[in-house]
Amino acid sequence: MPLHLSLKIVAIATRTELQITQTASATVTINILRNQKPPVFTQDVYEATISEKDIQPVIATTVLATDRDGVR
C-alpha cells in the first residue's frame, strides 16, 4: 500500500515599514510506492528564513528522516 506524505510550504512576506504582510502556501505530496516502514522525521516543523536580497540559489532548510530499516 503506498504511503502519502504531505508537506505544506508557507511563504510570508512582511514589510514592517508599511505594516503589510502577504502569505502564500503550497502543498507538496510525496508518494512512496514501496516501503513497509514509514519514515520518522527528526522534527515536526521545519522553519527557514530567506532574504529577498539573495540572488544566488539558497538551500532554505534540510529535512531529515529515518525509517526502521536504518536508511537515511
C-alpha positions in Angstrom: 0.0 0.0 0.0 1.5 3.4 -1.0 2.4 5.9 1.7 1.5 9.5 1.1 3.4 12.3 2.9 2.1 15.9 2.5 4.3 18.9 3.2 2.8 22.3 3.5 5.0 25.2 2.4 4.1 28.6 3.6 5.8 31.8 2.4 5.3 35.0 4.4 6.5 38.4 3.1 6.5 41.2 5.6 7.1 44.9 5.0 7.2 46.3 8.5 7.5 50.0 7.4 4.2 49.6 5.5 2.6 47.2 8.0 1.9 44.8 5.2 2.1 41.0 5.4 1.4 38.7 2.4 1.1 35.0 2.7 1.1 32.2 0.1 1.1 28.5 0.5 1.6 25.3 -1.5 1.2 21.6 -0.6 3.7 19.0 -1.9 2.6 15.4 -1.8 5.2 12.6 -1.9 4.0 9.2 -2.9 6.2 6.4 -1.5 5.3 3.3 -3.5 7.4 0.7 -1.7 8.3 1.0 1.9 6.9 -1.2 4.6 8.4 1.0 7.3 7.3 4.7 7.1 9.8 7.4 7.7 10.1 9.2 11.0 11.2 12.9 10.8 13.6 14.4 13.3 11.3 17.4 13.8 7.6 18.1 13.5 8.0 21.5 12.0 10.9 22.9 9.9 11.3 26.7 9.5 13.7 28.8 7.5 14.1 32.5 6.6 15.4 33.6 3.2 16.2 37.2 2.4 14.7 38.6 -0.8 18.1 40.1 -1.4 19.6 36.7 -2.0 20.3 36.4 -5.7 22.1 33.0 -5.6 20.2 29.8 -5.2 19.8 29.1 -1.5 19.1 25.9 0.5 16.4 27.1 2.9 16.4 24.0 5.1 17.2 20.3 5.2 14.5 17.8 6.2 15.8 14.7 7.8 14.0 11.4 8.3 14.9 7.8 9.1 12.9 4.6 8.9 13.1 1.3 10.8 15.4 0.0 8.0 18.0 2.4 9.3 18.4 4.1 6.0 18.6 7.9 5.7 
